[in-house]
Amino acid sequence: MAIRAKSDYWIKFLGTAGARFVMIRQLRASGGLWIHSKASNVLIDPGPGSLVRCAASRPKLDPTVLDGIVLTHRHLDHSGDINVMIEAMTEGGFKKKGVVFVPEDAIESDSVILKYAKAFPEKIEILKENTSYQVKDFSFRTTSFLHHPCQTLGLKFKMREESIALLADTQYFNGLEESFGADTLIVNVVFAEMRPGIQHLNFNDVKKIVETLKPKKTILTHFGLTMLKAGPHALAKKLSWETGLSVAAAIDGMTLSF
């Protein structure tokens, strides 16, 4: 795996903002992750500005080619643009296509998907724990529920022969690492230091996870204010030096090609 020009298999970071204040101020973009797996296009966590980031990408990303949308959880920094991306995927609702995957509490009475938009995709599927799903040639598997204020799931999938794990928002807990062994670990790290009572990972948590799992590559993303102030690239370099492993900090618009 390398960070280089696009191939038939790639992941593009449409944003690296984590938590409320970085999102609100747009200190980093919050558009989610676009996954291209040869014959399929899937968008994970389309937060505020996802559509704008698609249009601003070079080359532009055309949301009408999307085959699926996945939410790891319902919070606005992950779901703020889900309705407009559903409209875009289905060409304003005139072309019924695509599958939208969401945890159950994202579609209950306080649904993040507007009532009229629910009719646009071919299917809205409720994500269960430790279950496999398929969108054309792209398959992924959920982890057990993480420790976050709403139903939150990590994801695992493959790009060519490389396994990828997406460690979504959670506080650290014993046994967390068991679900996230992979060649490449993409991890949401909001805090530079511990913030008791707030269910997000901090940098020391991530160090513990990386030392335990020893992935070939770790990508840090979803940064809060304290991570931005500390400098994600400096922290990634520090972690790489301390562990002897490859660690990088994502930037908005970065593409991982496989």
Buried (B, 14 or more C-beta within 10 A) or exposed (E): BEEEEEBEBBBBBBBBBBBBEBBEEBBBBBBBBBBBBBEBBBBBBBBBBBBBBBEBBEEEBEBEEBBBBBBBBBBBBBBBBBBBBBBBBBEEBEEEBBBBBBBEBBBEEEBBBEEEBBEBBEEBBBBEEEEEBEBBEBBBBBBEBBEBEBBBBBBBBBBEEBBBBBBBBBBBEEEBBEBBBBBBBBBBBBBBEBBEEEBBBBBBBBBBBBBEBEBEBBBBBBBBBBBBEBBBEEBBBBBBEEBEBBBBBBEBBBBBBB
